[in-house]
């Protein structure tokens, strides 16, 4: 196998807490042709970050600059990198040893050196100590996972799981240094449009979830995310929507959810008008209803009455499928009306579970809730992720003429 050089880029600001583990994981790669660039973005920790970096001597290339944000550090590294490929590693995350070798093999086997690769990852919750893996191939069809901007709108991209040919930066430009929290998704959107991706099903990295992350500490995160998704959503053409999502309605389902949680009703209204002319064929609703009935239950309960649950209720309603109730672990919601239907207690849910399909609706895979419902003895349980996979499969089948309206 060819082994083009890969540049591992580690931008860091006050990183003495986790940086040594990150560098060690980079140096432990089984791939044998890489360099490690550490960019100190003006740390003010009394030299602790510098001291750790310098302790690696010639094993890494070290740069220091005035503080300007992660985009400025990444851009400096891109200018200095010697490799043909770019691989980002946050100072608080870890690469698994196979990360580079697995992705490089996948790209070369695809026969396109400039193909962009990403994959699954593990999230290590520093609050609970639990590690939760993603399994995107179980949730979405491979065709969608490798289609242009689809993974951006489904928030599947952890930037450190990417492997990117340097030519893409020549094509779309540098990271936007005016953005403090959305510079990554802004870049991936510009870079992924019109591209075919290479998805790797293995977990490639371990990403820490902790209280010091910029997405948690920076007040501008929500506003920046809103501006990004607004601009991105309104710029996509109908052809791009079909290429990435299979049907424009599937994009609008997702986008309207994003703007709902970002509290941007104006953009929701614009997309709702566009969606009205792009609804899914009735045959899709009939297929999904048959699939739900095939789970062995007469009624439907959405478990989790937050933004994802409300979004699930909207999709079901739009497909002509009634929802009977919500349930939730939050006792303050029990007995209340949510979206016009009751939110019942766990005891009430247990009583009706024999003839009720429970759809667990969370942003991440709800392993702990699935375990909870199993312990409660609920026999009919599925997840929003599996529901959406079935929805995409039905659209794909319709496209291929397997079903007709």
FENLIN-V365154 format. One record per pair of residues at least 24 apart in sequence whose C-alpha atoms are under 10 Angstrom apart, sorted by sequence separation. I is the first residue (numbers start at 1). GAP is how many residues later the second one is. D is the distance in Angstrom with one decimal. If there is no record, write none. Layout:
I,GAP,D
I,GAP,D
This chain:
35,24,8.2
36,24,5.0
37,24,4.8
38,24,5.0
39,24,4.8
40,24,4.7
41,24,5.4
42,24,4.5
43,24,7.0
168,24,9.3
251,24,9.0
252,24,9.7
299,24,7.4
300,24,5.5
301,24,4.9
302,24,4.8
303,24,4.8
304,24,4.7
305,24,9.1
325,24,9.3
349,24,9.7
353,24,8.0
354,24,6.9
355,24,8.7
356,24,6.6
357,24,5.7
358,24,6.2
359,24,5.0
360,24,6.0
361,24,8.0
6,25,9.2
15,25,8.8
35,25,6.8
36,25,6.1
37,25,5.9
38,25,6.2
39,25,5.8
40,25,6.3
41,25,5.9
42,25,4.1
96,25,9.6
159,25,7.0
230,25,9.0
249,25,9.1
250,25,9.3
299,25,6.2
300,25,6.9
301,25,5.3
302,25,6.4
303,25,5.6
304,25,7.3
305,25,8.9
314,25,9.1
353,25,5.4
354,25,6.5
355,25,7.9
356,25,8.6
357,25,7.5
358,25,8.0
359,25,6.2
360,25,8.8
5,26,9.5
6,26,9.4
7,26,9.0
8,26,7.1
9,26,8.6
10,26,7.5
11,26,8.3
12,26,7.2
13,26,8.6
14,26,8.2
15,26,10.0
35,26,7.7
36,26,8.5
37,26,7.6
38,26,8.5
39,26,7.5
40,26,8.4
41,26,4.8
42,26,7.6
95,26,9.6
119,26,9.6
158,26,9.3
159,26,8.4
162,26,9.8
229,26,8.1
248,26,9.3
249,26,6.1
252,26,8.7
253,26,9.8
298,26,9.8
299,26,8.7
300,26,8.6
301,26,6.9
302,26,8.5
303,26,8.5
304,26,8.6
313,26,8.2
350,26,6.7
352,26,9.0
353,26,6.9
354,26,7.4
358,26,10.0
359,26,9.5
360,26,9.8
361,26,9.7
5,27,8.6
6,27,6.5
7,27,5.7
8,27,6.0
9,27,6.1
10,27,6.1
11,27,5.9
12,27,6.1
13,27,6.0
14,27,8.4
16,27,9.8
40,27,8.3
41,27,6.7
42,27,9.0
118,27,9.6
157,27,9.5
158,27,9.6
164,27,9.6
248,27,7.7
249,27,8.7
252,27,9.2
289,27,9.0
306,27,10.0
346,27,9.4
349,27,9.3
350,27,7.4
351,27,9.3
353,27,7.2
359,27,9.3
360,27,9.8
3,28,8.0
4,28,9.5
5,28,5.0
6,28,4.6
7,28,5.0
8,28,4.8
9,28,5.0
10,28,4.7
11,28,4.8
12,28,5.1
13,28,5.3
14,28,8.2
15,28,7.9
41,28,6.9
85,28,9.5
94,28,9.8
118,28,9.3
157,28,8.4
230,28,9.5
249,28,8.9
250,28,9.3
288,28,9.1
305,28,8.0
310,28,8.0
350,28,6.7
353,28,9.2
359,28,8.2
3,29,7.6
4,29,6.8
5,29,5.2
6,29,6.4
7,29,6.0
8,29,6.1
9,29,6.2
10,29,6.2
11,29,6.3
12,29,5.9
13,29,6.6
14,29,4.8
16,29,8.2
20,29,9.2
23,29,9.6
41,29,7.3
84,29,9.7
85,29,9.0
117,29,8.9
159,29,8.6
229,29,8.0
230,29,8.0
248,29,9.6
249,29,5.5
250,29,8.8
292,29,9.4
304,29,9.9
309,29,9.7
310,29,7.0
347,29,9.2
349,29,8.6
350,29,10.0
3,30,6.4
4,30,8.3
5,30,7.6
6,30,8.7
7,30,7.1
8,30,8.5
9,30,7.7
10,30,8.6
11,30,6.9
12,30,8.6
13,30,4.9
14,30,6.5
15,30,8.5
19,30,7.8
23,30,8.5
40,30,9.8
41,30,9.9
84,30,9.7
93,30,9.4
116,30,9.3
155,30,9.2
229,30,8.0
248,30,6.2
249,30,5.4
250,30,8.1
285,30,9.8
289,30,8.3
309,30,9.9
346,30,8.8
3,31,9.2
12,31,7.7
13,31,8.0
14,31,5.7
16,31,9.3
17,31,9.4
18,31,9.9
39,31,9.4
41,31,8.1
42,31,9.6
85,31,9.8
93,31,9.2
157,31,8.6
247,31,8.1
248,31,8.0
249,31,6.1
285,31,8.4
288,31,8.1
289,31,8.4
325,31,9.9
327,31,9.0
13,32,8.7
14,32,9.1
16,32,5.9
17,32,8.8
20,32,6.7
24,32,9.5
27,32,8.0
41,32,6.0
153,32,9.6
226,32,8.6
247,32,8.8
248,32,8.5
249,32,9.8
285,32,9.7
287,32,9.8
288,32,9.8
289,32,6.5
306,32,9.1
324,32,9.0
326,32,9.0
327,32,10.0
328,32,9.7
14,33,8.9
15,33,8.0
16,33,5.0
19,33,7.8
20,33,7.8
23,33,8.9
27,33,8.7
39,33,9.6
40,33,7.5
41,33,9.6
118,33,9.8
152,33,7.1
181,33,6.9
182,33,9.1
225,33,9.6
226,33,7.3
229,33,9.5
234,33,8.8
247,33,7.7
285,33,8.3
286,33,7.9
288,33,8.6
289,33,9.6
305,33,7.1
324,33,10.0
325,33,9.6
326,33,9.5
327,33,9.5
14,34,7.6
15,34,5.6
16,34,8.7
19,34,8.3
26,34,9.9
39,34,6.0
152,34,9.6
180,34,8.5
181,34,6.6
225,34,9.8
230,34,8.8
233,34,9.1
285,34,4.6
286,34,8.3
305,34,9.1
323,34,10.0
326,34,10.0
14,35,5.9
15,35,9.2
16,35,8.9
20,35,9.7
38,35,9.1
39,35,7.8
121,35,9.6
163,35,9.6
180,35,9.5
226,35,9.6
227,35,9.9
284,35,7.6
285,35,6.5
286,35,8.8
13,36,7.7
14,36,9.1
16,36,7.1
20,36,9.4
23,36,9.7
38,36,9.7
120,36,8.4
121,36,9.4
152,36,7.5
153,36,9.3
162,36,9.8
226,36,6.2
230,36,9.9
231,36,9.8
234,36,8.9
282,36,9.9
283,36,9.4
285,36,7.6
12,37,8.0
15,37,9.1
16,37,9.3
23,37,8.6
37,37,9.9
39,37,7.9
119,37,8.7
120,37,8.7
121,37,7.6
151,37,9.7
152,37,7.0
162,37,9.6
181,37,7.7
225,37,8.0
226,37,8.5
227,37,9.7
230,37,6.8
234,37,8.3
282,37,7.3
12,38,9.9
15,38,9.8
39,38,7.0
118,38,9.2
119,38,8.0
120,38,8.5
151,38,9.7
162,38,9.9
180,38,8.4
181,38,9.6
182,38,9.5
226,38,7.4
229,38,9.7
230,38,9.4
233,38,8.6
280,38,9.0
281,38,9.0
282,38,8.6
305,38,7.5
38,39,8.1
118,39,7.3
119,39,8.4
121,39,9.2
149,39,8.2
150,39,9.7
161,39,9.4
181,39,7.4
182,39,7.3
186,39,9.4
189,39,9.4
222,39,9.8
223,39,8.1
279,39,8.7
280,39,8.0
304,39,9.2
37,40,6.8
118,40,8.1
119,40,9.9
121,40,7.1
148,40,9.8
149,40,6.3
152,40,8.8
180,40,7.8
181,40,5.6
182,40,9.4
185,40,8.8
189,40,9.8
222,40,6.9
223,40,9.9
238,40,9.8
279,40,9.3
303,40,9.1
329,40,9.2
36,41,10.0
37,41,9.6
118,41,8.3
119,41,9.6
120,41,7.4
148,41,8.6
149,41,9.0
151,41,9.4
179,41,9.3
180,41,7.8
181,41,8.9
182,41,9.7
183,41,9.1
222,41,9.5
223,41,10.0
226,41,9.7
301,41,9.9
302,41,9.0
303,41,9.6
118,42,8.5
119,42,5.8
149,42,9.0
150,42,9.1
161,42,8.6
162,42,9.2
179,42,9.5
181,42,9.7
182,42,6.2
183,42,9.7
186,42,6.7
190,42,9.1
301,42,9.0
37,43,8.6
118,43,5.2
119,43,7.3
148,43,8.9
149,43,5.7
150,43,9.5
161,43,6.1
181,43,6.9
182,43,6.1
185,43,8.0
186,43,9.0
189,43,7.5
193,43,9.1
301,43,9.3
303,43,9.8
37,44,7.5
117,44,8.0
118,44,4.4
119,44,9.5
148,44,5.2
149,44,5.9
160,44,8.7
161,44,6.4
180,44,8.2
181,44,7.9
182,44,9.6
185,44,9.2
36,45,9.0
37,45,9.8
117,45,5.5
118,45,6.5
147,45,8.6
148,45,5.3
149,45,8.1
160,45,7.3
161,45,9.3
179,45,7.5
182,45,9.3
183,45,9.2
186,45,9.8
261,45,9.5
35,46,8.3
116,46,7.2
117,46,5.2
118,46,8.9
146,46,9.9
147,46,8.9
148,46,5.6
149,46,8.3
151,46,9.7
160,46,9.3
161,46,9.5
179,46,10.0
182,46,7.3
186,46,8.5
194,46,7.5
261,46,6.3
303,46,9.5
35,47,8.0
36,47,9.9
116,47,6.1
117,47,6.8
147,47,8.3
148,47,5.1
149,47,9.3
158,47,9.0
160,47,8.5
182,47,9.8
185,47,10.0
193,47,8.1
260,47,7.6
261,47,8.7
312,47,8.7
34,48,9.3
35,48,7.4
115,48,8.8
116,48,5.2
117,48,9.3
147,48,7.1
148,48,5.7
149,48,9.4
196,48,9.5
260,48,9.7
301,48,8.4
312,48,9.4
313,48,9.7
34,49,7.2
114,49,9.7
115,49,7.5
116,49,7.0
146,49,8.6
147,49,5.5
148,49,6.8
158,49,8.3
179,49,9.9
194,49,8.6
195,49,9.7
258,49,9.2
312,49,7.0
33,50,8.9
34,50,9.7
114,50,7.3
115,50,7.3
146,50,5.7
147,50,6.3
194,50,8.8
257,50,7.6
258,50,9.6
260,50,9.8
261,50,9.7
309,50,8.8
311,50,8.7
312,50,9.6
34,51,9.2
36,51,9.5
37,51,9.7
38,51,9.5
113,51,9.5
114,51,5.2
145,51,9.4
146,51,4.4
147,51,9.1
193,51,9.1
257,51,7.6
260,51,8.7
301,51,9.7
309,51,7.9
310,51,8.8
8,52,9.7
9,52,9.7
10,52,9.7
11,52,9.6
12,52,9.8
34,52,10.0
36,52,9.9
37,52,9.9
113,52,7.3
114,52,8.3
116,52,9.0
144,52,9.9
145,52,7.7
146,52,5.9
147,52,9.8
301,52,9.0
308,52,9.3
309,52,5.2
11,53,10.0
34,53,9.9
36,53,9.6
38,53,9.0
114,53,7.4
115,53,9.6
143,53,9.6
144,53,9.7
145,53,8.4
146,53,6.1
257,53,8.8
258,53,9.5
299,53,8.9
300,53,9.6
308,53,5.6
309,53,7.1
13,54,8.0
114,54,7.7
143,54,9.6
145,54,6.7
146,54,9.9
257,54,6.0
299,54,9.0
302,54,10.0
303,54,9.9
307,54,8.9
308,54,5.6
309,54,9.6
13,55,9.9
145,55,9.9
256,55,8.5
257,55,9.2
299,55,9.6
300,55,8.8
301,55,6.6
302,55,8.4
303,55,6.3
304,55,8.8
305,55,9.7
306,55,8.6
307,55,8.5
308,55,6.6
13,56,8.5
107,56,9.1
142,56,9.5
143,56,9.7
297,56,8.6
298,56,9.1
299,56,6.3
300,56,5.5
301,56,6.1
302,56,5.7
303,56,5.9
304,56,6.6
305,56,8.3
306,56,8.4
307,56,9.1
12,57,9.4
13,57,8.3
107,57,9.9
142,57,7.7
254,57,8.6
257,57,9.4
297,57,7.3
298,57,5.4
299,57,4.5
300,57,4.9
301,57,4.8
302,57,4.9
303,57,4.7
304,57,5.9
305,57,9.4
11,58,9.2
12,58,7.7
103,58,9.3
253,58,8.2
296,58,9.0
297,58,4.5
298,58,5.8
299,58,6.0
300,58,6.0
301,58,6.3
302,58,6.0
303,58,6.1
304,58,7.1
11,59,6.4
103,59,8.6
104,59,8.0
142,59,9.7
253,59,9.4
296,59,7.4
297,59,4.9
298,59,7.2
299,59,8.6
300,59,7.4
301,59,8.6
302,59,6.8
303,59,8.7
10,60,9.8
11,60,8.9
13,60,9.6
103,60,7.0
296,60,8.2
297,60,5.3
11,61,9.1
12,61,8.0
99,61,10.0
100,61,9.5
253,61,8.6
254,61,9.7
295,61,9.4
296,61,7.5
297,61,9.1
11,62,5.7
12,62,9.8
99,62,8.0
100,62,9.6
137,62,8.9
253,62,7.1
295,62,7.0
10,63,8.7
11,63,6.4
26,63,8.1
99,63,9.6
100,63,7.8
136,63,9.3
137,63,9.2
138,63,9.6
294,63,10.0
295,63,9.9
9,64,9.2
10,64,8.1
11,64,9.9
25,64,9.6
99,64,9.3
136,64,9.7
137,64,6.7
293,64,8.6
9,65,7.2
11,65,9.6
95,65,8.3
136,65,7.5
137,65,9.9
250,65,9.7
253,65,9.8
292,65,7.8
304,65,9.6
11,66,8.3
23,66,8.7
29,66,8.0
30,66,9.4
31,66,8.2
34,66,8.9
94,66,8.8
95,66,8.5
135,66,7.3
136,66,9.9
303,66,9.0
9,67,9.9
10,67,8.6
22,67,7.4
23,67,9.7
28,67,8.6
29,67,7.5
30,67,5.7
31,67,7.3
33,67,9.5
93,67,8.1
134,67,9.3
135,67,8.4
292,67,9.8
9,68,6.6
22,68,7.5
23,68,7.7
25,68,9.0
26,68,7.7
27,68,9.4
28,68,8.3
29,68,4.4
30,68,5.8
31,68,8.3
32,68,9.2
33,68,9.7
134,68,9.2
135,68,8.4
8,69,9.3
9,69,8.2
22,69,5.6
23,69,9.8
25,69,5.8
26,69,6.2
28,69,5.8
29,69,6.2
30,69,8.2
31,69,5.9
32,69,8.4
90,69,8.7
133,69,9.8
134,69,7.5
7,70,9.0
21,70,8.2
22,70,6.5
23,70,9.5
24,70,8.6
25,70,5.3
26,70,8.3
27,70,8.7
28,70,9.0
29,70,7.1
30,70,7.6
31,70,4.9
88,70,9.9
89,70,8.1
90,70,6.8
133,70,7.3
303,70,9.8
7,71,8.8
19,71,8.4
20,71,8.1
21,71,8.0
22,71,5.9
23,71,8.2
24,71,9.0
25,71,6.7
26,71,7.8
29,71,6.9
30,71,6.5
31,71,8.6
88,71,6.8
89,71,5.1
9,72,8.3
18,72,9.6
19,72,4.8
20,72,9.1
21,72,8.1
22,72,5.1
23,72,9.1
25,72,6.8
29,72,7.8
30,72,9.4
31,72,10.0
87,72,8.6
88,72,4.9
89,72,8.3
133,72,9.9
312,72,7.3
7,73,9.6
8,73,8.7
18,73,6.3
19,73,6.1
21,73,7.0
22,73,7.2
26,73,9.2
31,73,8.7
87,73,6.7
88,73,7.7
89,73,9.5
133,73,8.8
315,73,9.9
7,74,6.1
17,74,8.9
18,74,5.1
19,74,8.3
21,74,9.5
25,74,9.9
26,74,9.4
87,74,7.8
88,74,7.2
132,74,9.4
133,74,9.9
6,75,8.8
7,75,6.8
8,75,8.7
15,75,9.7
16,75,8.9
17,75,7.9
18,75,7.8
19,75,9.3
87,75,6.2
88,75,7.9
116,75,9.1
131,75,8.5
132,75,9.8
309,75,8.8
312,75,9.4
5,76,10.0
6,76,8.0
7,76,4.9
15,76,6.4
16,76,9.5
18,76,9.3
86,76,8.2
87,76,5.1
88,76,9.2
116,76,8.1
131,76,9.2
153,76,8.2
308,76,8.6
312,76,9.6
5,77,7.7
6,77,4.7
7,77,7.4
8,77,8.5
9,77,7.2
10,77,8.9
11,77,8.2
12,77,9.6
14,77,9.5
15,77,7.5
86,77,5.9
87,77,6.6
115,77,9.9
131,77,9.0
152,77,9.6
5,78,4.6
6,78,5.9
7,78,6.0
8,78,6.3
9,78,6.1
10,78,6.3
11,78,7.5
12,78,7.2
13,78,8.4
85,78,6.6
86,78,5.1
87,78,9.1
131,78,9.8
303,78,9.6
4,79,7.4
5,79,5.6
6,79,4.6
7,79,5.2
8,79,4.8
9,79,4.8
10,79,5.0
11,79,6.4
12,79,5.7
85,79,5.4
86,79,6.2
87,79,9.8
116,79,8.1
117,79,9.3
118,79,7.7
119,79,8.3
120,79,8.4
129,79,9.9
153,79,9.4
302,79,9.9
303,79,10.0
4,80,6.4
5,80,6.6
6,80,6.1
7,80,6.1
8,80,5.8
9,80,5.9
10,80,5.7
11,80,6.7
12,80,8.8
84,80,8.6
85,80,4.4
86,80,6.1
115,80,7.8
116,80,7.4
117,80,5.8
118,80,6.5
119,80,5.4
120,80,6.9
121,80,9.1
122,80,9.9
123,80,10.0
129,80,9.7
153,80,8.9
300,80,9.7
301,80,9.5
302,80,9.8
303,80,9.2
4,81,7.7
5,81,9.2
6,81,7.0
7,81,8.4
8,81,6.7
9,81,8.1
10,81,6.0
84,81,6.1
85,81,5.3
86,81,9.8
114,81,9.7
115,81,6.8
116,81,5.1
117,81,4.5
118,81,5.3
119,81,4.5
120,81,5.8
121,81,7.6
122,81,6.3
127,81,9.9
128,81,9.8
300,81,9.9
302,81,9.3
303,81,9.9
9,82,9.6
10,82,9.6
83,82,9.0
84,82,5.7
85,82,8.6
86,82,9.8
114,82,9.8
115,82,5.9
116,82,5.9
117,82,5.7
118,82,6.1
119,82,5.7
120,82,5.6
121,82,4.3
122,82,7.9
123,82,8.5
124,82,6.6
125,82,8.5
126,82,6.6
127,82,7.8
128,82,9.9
297,82,9.2
302,82,9.2
10,83,9.8
83,83,7.9
84,83,8.2
85,83,9.7
86,83,9.6
114,83,9.6
115,83,6.5
116,83,8.5
117,83,7.1
118,83,8.8
119,83,6.4
120,83,4.3
121,83,5.4
122,83,6.3
123,83,5.8
124,83,5.9
125,83,6.1
126,83,5.8
127,83,6.8
149,83,9.7
296,83,8.9
297,83,6.8
82,84,9.7
112,84,9.9
118,84,9.7
119,84,6.5
120,84,6.1
121,84,5.1
122,84,4.7
123,84,4.8
124,84,4.7
125,84,4.8
126,84,5.4
127,84,8.3
295,84,9.5
296,84,6.8
297,84,9.7
81,85,9.2
118,85,9.8
119,85,6.4
120,85,7.8
121,85,6.0
122,85,6.1
123,85,5.8
124,85,5.9
125,85,6.7
126,85,8.3
295,85,6.5
296,85,9.8
112,86,9.9
118,86,8.5
119,86,8.8
120,86,9.6
121,86,7.1
122,86,8.5
123,86,6.7
124,86,8.7
125,86,10.0
295,86,8.1
110,87,9.9
149,87,9.6
295,87,8.5
78,88,8.1
110,88,7.8
107,90,9.2
150,90,10.0
292,90,9.3
78,91,8.4
107,91,6.7
149,91,8.6
150,91,8.7
8,92,9.5
106,92,7.1
107,92,9.4
148,92,8.3
149,92,8.7
153,92,10.0
106,93,8.4
107,93,9.6
147,93,9.7
148,93,9.4
150,93,9.1
151,93,9.0
6,94,8.1
75,94,9.7
106,94,7.3
149,94,9.3
150,94,5.3
151,94,9.7
79,95,9.6
103,95,8.4
147,95,9.9
148,95,7.6
149,95,6.2
150,95,6.3
292,95,8.8
78,96,8.5
103,96,8.7
147,96,6.9
148,96,5.5
149,96,8.6
150,96,9.8
291,96,9.2
78,97,9.8
103,97,6.8
147,97,4.8
148,97,8.9
154,97,9.6
3,98,8.8
6,98,9.2
75,98,9.7
76,98,9.7
102,98,7.8
146,98,8.4
147,98,7.6
153,98,8.2
292,98,10.0
75,99,6.2
102,99,9.9
103,99,9.6
144,99,8.8
145,99,8.8
147,99,9.4
288,99,8.3
291,99,8.3
4,100,8.5
74,100,8.7
75,100,6.4
102,100,8.5
143,100,9.9
144,100,6.4
145,100,9.4
154,100,7.4
288,100,9.8
291,100,10.0
3,101,7.8
74,101,7.4
75,101,9.0
99,101,9.8
103,101,8.8
143,101,8.8
144,101,6.4
150,101,8.4
153,101,7.1
154,101,9.1
2,102,8.8
3,102,9.0
72,102,9.2
73,102,9.6
75,102,8.5
102,102,8.5
143,102,9.2
144,102,7.8
153,102,7.2
288,102,7.3
1,103,9.2
2,103,8.6
71,103,8.4
72,103,7.5
74,103,9.5
99,103,8.8
143,103,9.2
287,103,9.2
288,103,6.9
1,104,7.5
71,104,5.5
72,104,8.3
73,104,9.3
98,104,9.4
99,104,8.3
100,104,8.4
154,104,9.3
287,104,8.7
3,105,9.5
70,105,9.1
71,105,6.5
72,105,5.7
98,105,9.4
99,105,4.9
153,105,8.4
2,106,7.9
70,106,10.0
71,106,5.1
72,106,9.2
98,106,7.2
99,106,7.1
284,106,10.0
285,106,8.8
288,106,7.8
1,107,8.2
70,107,8.1
71,107,8.2
72,107,9.8
96,107,8.0
97,107,8.3
98,107,9.3
284,107,7.6
287,107,7.1
1,108,9.4
69,108,7.3
71,108,7.5
72,108,9.8
95,108,9.5
96,108,5.7
97,108,8.9
284,108,9.7
287,108,9.9
4,109,9.7
68,109,7.9
69,109,8.8
70,109,9.1
71,109,7.4
95,109,6.4
96,109,5.3
284,109,9.8
285,109,9.2
68,110,9.4
69,110,8.4
70,110,7.2
71,110,9.0
94,110,8.9
95,110,4.5
96,110,7.2
284,110,6.2
69,111,6.3
70,111,8.6
71,111,9.5
72,111,10.0
94,111,5.6
95,111,6.4
283,111,9.0
284,111,6.9
68,112,9.1
69,112,9.0
71,112,6.4
93,112,7.3
94,112,5.1
95,112,8.7
283,112,9.5
70,113,8.3
71,113,8.0
93,113,5.9
94,113,6.5
284,113,9.6
69,114,9.8
70,114,9.4
92,114,9.3
93,114,4.8
94,114,8.3
281,114,9.0
284,114,8.0
92,115,7.4
93,115,5.7
280,115,8.3
283,115,8.6
71,116,10.0
89,116,9.1
92,116,6.4
93,116,9.2
287,116,9.5
90,117,8.7
91,117,10.0
92,117,9.0
281,117,9.0
89,118,9.7
90,118,9.7
92,118,9.3
284,119,9.0
286,119,9.8
92,120,9.9
283,120,7.9
284,120,9.3
92,121,9.0
283,121,7.0
284,121,8.4
282,122,9.8
283,122,5.2
281,123,9.1
282,123,6.9
281,124,6.9
250,138,9.3
250,141,8.7
250,142,8.1
247,145,8.8
250,145,9.1
246,146,7.5
245,147,8.1
246,147,9.6
247,148,7.1
246,149,6.7
247,149,8.8
10,150,9.7
245,150,9.3
246,150,6.7
9,151,9.5
245,151,9.6
8,152,9.6
246,152,9.9
247,152,9.0
246,153,8.0
8,155,9.5
7,156,9.7
6,157,8.6
7,157,9.9
6,158,9.2
6,159,9.0
7,159,9.6
6,160,9.6
25,180,9.6
18,190,9.7
155,208,9.2
156,208,10.0
154,209,9.4
155,209,9.9
139,226,9.2
136,229,9.6
134,230,8.1
135,230,8.4
133,231,9.7
134,231,7.2
132,232,9.2
133,232,8.5
132,233,8.4
132,234,9.5
133,234,9.7
132,235,8.2
132,236,9.8
139,244,9.3
139,245,8.7
140,245,7.5
144,245,9.8
139,246,5.0
140,246,7.9
138,247,8.2
139,247,5.5
140,247,9.6
141,247,9.7
138,248,7.5
139,248,8.4
140,248,7.2
141,248,6.5
144,248,8.3
136,249,8.9
139,249,7.2
140,249,4.8
141,249,9.0
143,249,9.8
144,249,10.0
139,250,5.4
140,250,8.4
143,250,10.0
138,251,7.9
139,251,8.8
140,251,9.4
141,251,7.1
137,252,9.2
140,252,7.3
141,252,7.1
144,252,9.9
136,253,9.9
139,253,9.8
140,253,8.5
143,253,9.4
141,255,9.3
